Amino acid sequence: MKRSILATIILLIALAFTTKAQEWSEPVTVFEGGTNYDPDFAIDSNGALHVVWEHKINDNYGKIYYSKSTNQGETWSEPYDLAQNSDSRLAQPKIAVGNDNNLFVSYDWIVYGEQNTNVYLQVFNGEEWGEPMVVSEGTPASWYSKLAVDNDGMLHIIWFYNPTGKFRIRTYFNGQFSQITEPISGNTNRYAVYSMLFDKNNVLHCAAQMETSSSYYSKLVYFTCHNNQWSDVTIVADTMYLGAMALDPNNNPRNVWWSTTGIGIHHTYYNQFDNGVWSPLFRLAGKSREHTLIVEKNGTEHIVQSEKIAEGYRHMHYINRNGIWKSEELWADQYGSCNNKLLFYDTTMYLLYNRAIADDIYDLSIVIRKKSIDSQVSINELNASSEISVYPNPANNRFTIETGSLQNSHCVVIITDLKGSVVYLQNSLPIDGKIECETKDLQAGVYFLTVRTSQTISTTKLIITK
């Protein structure tokens, strides 16, 4: 008991140590003007950022906009009206990247109320956006979709179906939809999936809210699916509202969510799955919500959330390295922020969020910031048998990559130094199974060479001599 109390005190002291953030970039506005809800974003294999959001015009009319950045979020393309609808409200968009950097965007199409709402999907094939397609065909009162692409490039779409109170799932592959299925049935509980992620073994991990007839509060539950076999539902926490989930380098889930102890009082909780069991709940912060969670390949965890303070709100970044939590204040103002989401690509972590322009809930901009992190090349990837060969190695000013099984795939060649900084980047389509590289600007030394496609990553050591 004393050890438990001591550990809690140590964690609270670490959390109380708050520093002014110095490494985060200044905010860049993706879009502003009017009411802009629920931004979501994805990063393709070339490092391009893709953002979607709802631009609300009135209570019955809203559009889904899309914008892209190819320079790490510094500048953004003009917003594109995806569905080009002239009426109805389109809401809650989600975006995912598939094979060959195709884009998938799902959203709710609301026609005069929730009971006439359907989930739609649009696909970008690399050249143009396709027409909206109904995912929940024949089953209106469907909304709140989530997307995940498995290791074979198949898109999985999950949404909430109100008449049964369960989630439904459908796949999309090579231009074809599968049948609609409802994996969990036979009870009166209601399930809404809020996070779904595939691990490197093609196991689908799901975190959901479960409502029961015997409890006023929703429960946090977790389940998996592999080869179309769904696991039993595990209750992780007895009270929860919105949450986020991430997977660590060993494919174990981590959860963060907010619960309540009274009207308007929200607290953030965290736990993790290790050695076959869920850890005890850890209260990360009080009067907090709007959180997001991500885990680097070295195991470092990041949580960003909004917290209520006497003068308004503060935006906080929590970092967990080897079980020790530290925090930094990103900024504080009287308006706050919401809809936070973290993603990383190589040595950069991005934070996307809504920010209030003024004390007006109807005036929300979409903003992005970034921060340098460790290289996202894991130890396991460095030691894995490589699908590529490099010659000559050591190299002087030029070398050739033999791509093996990747020879027909679009590849991104990335060279990082021993500190994890990217020093060379090249987009290539192999010719006769080979990629030619010129590195006359690199200094002599040891580097890591990575060849990345939309589905694979291969890494080997590269030595440059002069």
N, C-alpha and C positions, 0 to 999 in steps of 0.2 A: 504494500500500500504506500509506504514511504517513497519507494522508487518511482511509483506512478505519479505521486504528487511532485517529486523533484523534477521528473521529466517534463511535466506540464509547466512548471515554473520556468525551466530553461527555455522551452518553446515560446512561452509568452514574452520572456525577456528578448528573445531573438526577434519576435514579431514587433515588439515595441521599438526596436532600433530602426528608425525611419530616416532615410537620406534623401536629399534632393536629387532627382534623376539628372544625370549629366550626359548619358550616352544615347538617349532617345533623340531622334531627329525632331525638328520642328513640325507641327501638324501641316499636312497638305490637304486642301479641300478637294475632294473628288467631285462633289456636286452640292450646290446650295440654292435656296430659293423655294419657298413653300414647304409643304409637309412631305418628308422623305422617310419612309419607315423600313425597318427590317432589312438592312443591307446584308448581303452575303458575298463571299469572294472565294476564288480558287486560283491556284498558281499552276501554269502548265510546265512542261519539261524544259522549255526555253527560259523560264523565269518570268514570263509575262503574267501580269496580274489582271484578273477578270472580275468585275464587280457588277452585281445586280441589286435592284432595290425597287420598292413601290413608291411611285410619286402620286400621292393622294391629291385628287382635285376636289372632291367633296365626299360625303358619306356614301354615295352610291356610284362613284366614278373614280377609278384609279388606274394608272398604267404601270407596266414593268419596264424599267429602263436598264440598259447595259452600257458599261464603259470599260475601256481597256488601257493599260499602261505597259509600255515595253522598256521603260527606263527606271525600274524600281520605285514606281509610284510618284515620280517627280512631276510628270505631266500626264493628262488623261484625254482620251478621245471624246468627241462630242457624244452625248448620250444617245443611244439608239432605242427607239420605241419598238419593243419586241413584237407584241401581238397587234399593234396598230389598231386597237379597239376604239370605237367611237362612243361606247357606252359601257356599262357594267364596271364593277370594281375588281381589279386583279391585285392579289395580295400575297404576302408571305413567300417570296421567291427563294429558291435554293439553286445552287450551281455546283456542278462537278465537271472534272476533266476526264475524258476517256482516251482510248487509243488514238495515236496520231494527233493528239491535242484537240480532238473534237470536244465541243462543249455541250453540256446538257443543262437546261434550266426548267425547273418545275415551279408551278404557282397555283394558287386558288383562283378560280374564275367564279365570282359571286354574282348571281342573278337574282335580285329581289329577295335576299335573305339566305341564311345558312342552309336551309333545306334544299335549295336549288344550286348549291355550290358543287363544283367538280374540280378535280385536279387535272391540270394540263401540262404538257411537256413540249419544249421546243429544242431543236438540235442545230448546232452550228457545225457544218461538215468541213470547215477549213476555208471555205470560200463565201458561203452565204447561210443565212438563217432559214430553216424550214418553217412550214406553217404550223400553228398550234395543233397538237393532237390530244384528244381526251384520253387520259390514263384510266380514270375511274368510270369508264363508259358503262351506262346502264345502272349505275349505283350513285345517284346524287346524295347530297348530305355527306360529301367527302371533302376533307381539307387537311391542312397541317402536314404537308408532305416532307419527306427526308430522302436524300440521295446518297448512294455509295456505289463505287465502281470496284468490282472484284479483280483479282489478279489475272483473269482471263479477258478483261475488258468488257464484261457484261455489266450493264447498269441495273441496279436494284432500286426500286421506288417503294417506299412505305408511306402510308397515310392513315389518318383516323377516319373510321366509318361510323357515323353517329347512330344509325338505327340499331346496330349490335353492340356499340361501345367498344369495339375491338380495332386493332390495326389490321390493315390489309397490305399485301405485297404483290408486286408484279415486276417482271424483268423486261428489259429492252436490249436487243442485240441484233446487229446486222439489219436494222430497219424493221424488226418484227417484235411485237409484244407477246409475252407469255399470257397464260390464263391468270385471272385474279384469284388469289388464295387468301384465306384467313387462318393463319397457323394456330392461334389460340382460341379455343371455343369450349363450350360445355360448362361455363360458369357465368355468374352474373357480374363479375368484376369487369371494369373498364380499363383499357390500356391505351396510352398515347406515347409512342416512341419519340424521344427528343434527341437521342444521339445514336448513330449507327456507323460502325467502322469495321473495315476488313483488315485483318492482320496478314502477315507475310505467309501464313499457312492457309489462307483463304477461308478463315473462320470469321463469320459475321458476329460482332459484339453489339448488343443493343442495351441501352438504358432507357427506362420508361417510367412514366407516372402510372400508378395503379390506384383506381378508386374502388372502394368496397362499400356495400350497403350498411356495414356495421361501424364505419369510421367516418368522421367529419373530414379528416385530413387525408391527402393523397400519400401513398407510399412510394419510395424509390425502389424499383425492381430491376433485375439484370437477368439476361438470358442470351444464349448464343444459337447460331445455326451453322451446321457444316454438312455439306453434301445433302442439303434439303432435310436434314434431321434437326429438329428444334429441341433444345434442352428444356428442363423444367425451369420455372420462374423462381428466382431467389429474391427474397425481400432483403434489401440492403439497409433501409432506414424507414422508420414508421411514419415520419412526417417530412414532407418535402413539397416544394413547388418547382419552379424551373431549375434545370441543372445543365451540366456539361460533363462529357466523358472524354478521356484520352487513353491511349495505350502506351505502356512503357516499352523499352527495347526488348523485353522478354514476353511481350504480348499480354501483359497483365493490365487490367483496367484500373484507372484512377477516376474518382468521381468528385465533383464539387457541385453544391446546390445550396439553395437558400430555403430556410424554414422560418417559422414565425412563433413568437411568444405573445402576440397581441396585435391589435389593429395598428398597421403601419410600422411594426417593429420586425425587421428582417435580419436574420443572422446567416452567415455563410458557414457551411460545414464541408469537411473533406474526409475521404477515407480511400483506402487502396486495397487491392487484392494481391496477396503474396502467400506462397506456400499453401495454396488451396483454401485459404480462409480470408475473410474480410477483416480489416483492422478496426479497432474501436473508432467511433466518430470523433473527429477533432474539430472544435469550433475555431475557425480561422479568424473571423472578425464579426463584430456586432454592427447592427444598423447598416447592412450591406446587401447588395444584390447586383444583377447585371454582370455576371462573371463569365469568364471563358478560361479554358484550361488547355495546355499543350505540354508535351514531354519531348525534350531533345533526345537524340540518339545516344547521348552520354548519360541519360537518366535525369538530367536537370529538369525540374518542373517549373512552369510559369503559370500564374493565375493573375488575371487583371479583372478588377471590379470597381464599382462605384460605391462610395460610403457616405452616409449622412453625417455631417458635422454641424456644429453650432452656427457657423457662418454660411452654410450651404452644403456643398458636396466636395469630395476629393476623389481623384482617380488614383487607385493604388495598384502597384505591381508587386506580387509576392513571388519569391524565388526559393525553391527547395533544392538544396544540394546536399546529398548524403544525409538526409534527415534533418538538416538544420534550415529553418525558415528565416529569411530576411525579407525586408520590404523597402520599397522606395515610393515616394509620392511623385506621381507624374505631373499633376497640377491640381489646383483647387479653385472653385468658383461657386457662384450662387445658383447655377443652373443645372449642373450635372451632365451625365452622358448615359447612353444605354446601348444595347445591342452590340456589345463588345465581341470581337472574334480575333483569335490569334492564329497565324500560320507562319511556317518558316520555309525558306528555300536556301540551301547551302549555308552561307554564313550570315544570313539576314533574317530577322524575325519581324513580321508585320502585324500591326494592330489596326483593325478597322472598327469604326464605331459611329454612332449617331451623337451629334453634339447640338445642344440648344443654342440658337443664335442669341436669343433674348429670353426673358421670362415669359415664354409662350410655348406651350406644348405643341402648337401647330407650326412652329418654325424650326425645323430640324435639318441640319446639314449632314453630309457624309464626309468623314475625315479619316485619314490614314497617317500612321507614324511608323517608324522602323528603328531597329536597334541591331547592332552587330552581336553575333553569338558565335559559339564554337562551330567548326565545320561539321556539317551533318553527314559525315562519312563515319560510320560506326566501326568499332574494332572488329566486329564480326564480318563486316563487308571487306575490310582490309585483308583479313586472313582467309577469305573465301577463295575458292578456286576461280580464277579469272576466265571470262569468256573471250578475252582479248590478248593479243601479244603485241609487243612493241619492239621495233628494231630501227636503227641500232640503239642499244641501251646499255651503257651510257651513250647519250646523243650530244651533238654539237649544236648546229643551227636548225637541223631538220630531222624528222623521224617519221616513220610510217606505223600506223595502227592496223593490224589485221583483226577484223571484227568478228570472225567466226559466225556463230548463229545469228548475230545482229546485222548481218551484211545487207539485209533488205529493209532495215528500219532506219527512220530518221534518228540521228544521234546528236547529242550535245557532248562535246569534249571539254572537260574542265580540268585545269591544273591548279592545285593549291600548294602553298608552301607549308612548312612544318608548323607554322602558327595557325593554319587553317584559312588563310586569306587567299581568295581567288586571284590568280595572277595571269590566267589565260582562259579564254572562252571561245569556242568555235562551234557553229551549227553546221552539220554535214549530213549528206546522204552518201554512204559508202559507194565507191566505184570499184567494181570487181572485188568487193569484200575488203577494200582498203580505204583508209583515210590518211591523207598527207597533211602534216602539220609543220609550220615554220615557227621557230621559237628563238629567233636571233636576239630578241629583246630580253630574254631571261638570263639572269646571272647564273654562274656555276653553283650547283648545289643539289640537294635531294628534294624531290617533290612527290606528290601523289597525283597520279593521272586517273581520272574517272571518265568512263563513257556511259552516258545515261540515255535511256529511251523512256517512253511513256510507261513501260512495264518493268524494265530491268535496270540494274546498275552494276557496273563492273569496275573494279579499282585495282591498280597495280603501282608499284614504286617506279619512279622515273628519275634518272640521274642525268644532269646537264653538265657538260664540261666545256671549257672555253680554251 
